[in-house]
Amino acid sequence: MQEQLSRRQFIGTTAAAVALSAAPRLVLGQEVNKPNSNFSGVQIGVITYSFRSMPGTAEDLLNYLVQCGISSVELMGDPAEQFAGAPRLERLARPRGQQVTDEQRAQFRAAMQAQTEKLRAWRESVSMDNFIALRKKYNDAGVDIHIIKFDGIGPDMSEAELNYCFNVAKALGARGITTEISEEKAKFLAPFADEHKIMIGFHNHTQVNASSWDVPFSYGQYLGMNFDIGHYVAGTNESPIPIIEKYAAAGRILSLHIKDRKVNNGPNMPFGQGDTPLGLILQLMKRNKYDFPADIELEYSIPEVSDAVAEVKKCVEYCKNTLADAPAWPNRPQ
């Protein structure tokens, strides 16, 4: 049986090889063609979730980053751990339907627990050497890993597993760890973040409002935000700019997720076509010399004739052009 591939599938499966041509080369012992996505003092990065439609090993992702000209990244935990030798876990299908028996549910829970324990045992015993090697590989190519995303970090982990997450962040050279916003997580993680001096950046979807971070932040000084400006606009119909100004002044922003969404829980759009004041926010970052990164999160529908690398390139170009056109405002009075 001969399987036919769509154009996008073909592009996705071959892009990693194509991207190799964009990797840094050695000339007289010095690397050239390193990416640089710091525009007018604003660090543009990307979360590797943006490339979820393509092959996703740590090496694949690095090639996409170099091809897109991106020099800073929020790296998802799975490819980092796979690079370091984590056990491959089976993809378990949850039993569904009216005919599911209690025994089938119990078997599924037992299988899930076995997988969790297998990964936990590895995390509690693994050396940081391979994570240090991963950092070197990325740094040598001109890419800094400024954030590692461990979405499951929280009360379900053992103390050794929690310390592992923070030690991975340090080994990668990351400033922080991102996860979904939760008061329970904030209260639980605050002592670990304080001890390790690694910030936890809480990511939001559309469920937040202007005061959603007040209580979580009260638990510790190393709790911050991975502020998704597109989701905020879609969920609140309000500008994210006051939130950015407030928490930037307090030193609580680890990073932004930049995307362009419509209000009233509207769709994700190509940059410049939604209701998110993306251009104004980038200019605000330039004007106030904010040092936290603005990370592209590609969530709009990819055209059939394109792929994630091509679309992320367009997002980078939008940011570059916007910042080039933005006036160099003087610093605000202190």
N, C-alpha and C positions, 0 to 999 in steps of 0.2 A: 504494500500500500504506500503510495507516494503522498507525502504531506506537503501542502502548499503553505507558504508563509506570506503574511501580509507585508506590505512595504515597511510599515513601522517595525514589525518583528524582525525583519531582515536587518534594518538599520540598527535596531537595539542589540542584536547579537554580534554585529560586526564593528560597532563603534569603539569597543575597547581596543581592538587591533589598530583601527585607524588612528585612535588617540595616541598610540605609541610614537607616532611620527612627531607629535608635539612635545614629547618629553625632553627635559633639558639634556644638552649635549656638552661634551668636554672639548674646549678649545684652549690649547696650551695650558692644560691643567686647571682651567677655570670654567665653571658652568655658565652657560648663556641661555637665553630664552626662559629664564625663570619668570613665573607669573607675578604680577603686581596689581592687586585690585584695591589699593589704597588711593582714593581719588580726592584730591584737595583736603587731605587729612581725615577723610571718612573711610573707615575700613569696611569694604563690602566683602561679605563671605557668602557661604551657602550651607544649608543643612543637607547632608547626603541623602536624606529621605527624598529629595528632589529627583534623584536618579533611580527611584524604585522600579521603574519600568525597564531597567537595563540590567545586565549582569552586575553583581554588586559585591565582589570581593574588595578588600582594602586596596589591592593593586589596581583593579578596575576603576575604583573611585578616584584614586590619585591621578590616573590618566585623564579622566573626565575633567578634574579640577584644573590640571595643567592646560588642557585644550581650551577650557573656558577662560583662562587667564586669571583664575582665582587663587589668592595667596593665603586665605584663612578659611577654616572649616569647622563646622559643628559636626562631629563624626558620630554616627549611630553606633550603639554598643555592639551589635551583632557582628559586623565585619571586623571590628577591632579584636573582639574575643576569638573569632574564627582564625584570624591571623596568628593569635597567640597560642592556638592549639586547643581551643575549647571543644568539648565533645559535641558531635553533631546530634541534635535531638530530632526525634521523629515528629512529623507533622500529624498530630492526632485529630481524628474527625469526631466531634462531639455527637453522641447519639441524639437523634431528633425524631419527632413524630409521636403520634398517640400510642403507638405500639411498643414504645421503649419500656423495658422492664427495669425494676430496681437493681437487678443484678448487672445489667448493662451500664447503668449509671455508676454503680460502685466500681466496676472494672475500669471505666473511663477515669474516675477520680484517682484510682490506684495507679494507673499508667501515668497520669499527670504528675502525681506526687513522686513517682520514681524518677521521672525526668528532672523535676525540680531538685531532688536530692543529688542526682548525678552531676548537675551543673554546680550545685553548691559545694560539693566535695572538691571539684576541680578548682573553683574560685578560692577556696580556703587553703589550697596547697600550692598554687601555681607561683612561679617566680615572675618578677616584673621584667625579666630580661627581654622577652619578645615584644613587650610593649615599648620598651626603650628603643629596640631595633625599629619598630614601626614609626616611632617619632623621628628617628634619624632618617628613615626612608622618605618621609614626608618633608622634613626640613631640608634635606639635600635637594629635593625637587623644588624648593621654594615655597612650601605650604606649611603654615603653622596650624596645629590642632588646638584651637582656643577653647573648645568645649567638647565633652564626651556626654552622650545622652544615654542614661540608664533609666528607662521609664519605670522599671519595676522596683527601683530603690525605695526602701521604706520598711514599715514594721514587720513585714513577712520575712525579712532577711535576718540571718544570724549576725551577731556582732562582728565576727570574723569576715563575713561576706560584705558587710557595710564598710569595714575598713579597707577591704579589697577594692571597692569602687573608688574610694578616695585615693588610694595608692595608685590605681590605674590612671586617674586624672593627673596626678603628679608625674608619673612616668611619661605620659604623653605631652607634658608641658602645658596642660589645660588650666585655664583660670577657674573653671567651674564645671558642674554637672547639671544637666537639665532633666526635668521630670514634670509631670502634670501637677497643677496647683491643687493643694489639699491642706486644710488646717491640720489634719491628723499627721500628715507627712511632715509639715513644718515643725510641729511640736516634737516629733520623734527625732527628726534629723538635725535639729539645731545644735545639740551638744557635739555631734560628730563633725559638723561643718565648722564649728568654733575651734575644735581641737585640731583639725587638719588645716584650717585657714583656707578652705576651698569653698567657693560660693555655690549654693544650690539655686538654680534659676528656675522659677516656676513658670511653666508654659500655660497659657490660657486658650480656651476655645471661645465660643460665643456666650458662655454661661456667666460671665463676669460683669461687674459694674465698676464704677470709679472707686469704690471703697473695698473691693474684694481682697486687696492685698494687705489692708491695715492689720487685721488680726494675725494672719500668718507671719508677717514681718515682726510682730511683737515678741516672738519666741527666740530670736537670735540675730546677731549682727551680720552673719554670713548667709542670710536668706535674702534672695533677690528675685528678679523677674527676668524671664525670657519672654518679653512682651510681644505677642502676636498682634500687630496693628490691624491687619485685615480682619481677623476674627472679631476684634473689639469693635470695629466700625460696623460690621454686619450684625452683631448682637445688640449693640446699644444705640446705633444711629448717631453716635457722638464722635467728635474729633479725639484722636489719641494724644494730641499735642499737649494738653494740660497734664495728662498722666506722665508723659515722658519728662516734661519739665520738673514736675514734682519729685519723681523718684530718681531722676538723674542728679538733682541737687542733693538728695539724701544718700547718694552712692549705692543705690539699690538695683541698678539695671546691669545685668550680666550681658544681655544682648537683646536685639530686636529680631523678630521674624518679619520680613517684609514681603507683602503680597498685596494685591489690589482686589478688594471685594466690593460688591454692591451692598447698600444698606438693606434693612428689612430681611436679614438672613439671605441676602442675594448671593449669586454665584461668584466664584473666583474668575477674574478677568486678566487678560494680558496687561502688563504694567502700563498705566496711563489711561486705561479704559474703564476703571471702576470708580467707586466713590471714596476710596481711601486717599487722604491727602499725602500721597507718597512723596511727591516732589517737594512739598513744604517741609516734610519731616527730614528729608535728606539735607535740605538747606539749613534747617534748624541744627542738625548735627554738625554741619560745617561751621556755622556761625558761632556756636557755643563750644566748639572743639571737643565734642564728646569723644571719649576714647573707647567706648564699647562698640562692638561690630554690629552692622546691619546685615543679617543673613537672609539671603533669598530662600524662600520656600516655594518651590514650583508646585502649584496645586490646580492651576487652570488646565482645561482639556488640551492635550497636545494634538495639533493637527495631524492628520493621517500621513502627510508627506514630510513630517518632521520627526524629531526625537527629543529627549530631555536635554541632551547636550546643546543642541541648536537653540532650544527655547531658553535655557539658562544663559546662553551667550547673549540673547536678546535682552534679558533682564539686566545683565551686567552692563550692556551698552546703554540702556535707559538710565541706569544710575550714573554712569560715567558722564553722559551728556548733560544730565540734570545738574550734576555737581560742577561741571565745567561752566555752565551758564549761570550758576548761582553767584550773586555778588559776594565779595569777601567782606562781610560785615565786621565792624570792630567789636571787640568783646563787650559784653554788657557790664555796666558798673557792678562791682561786688557789693 
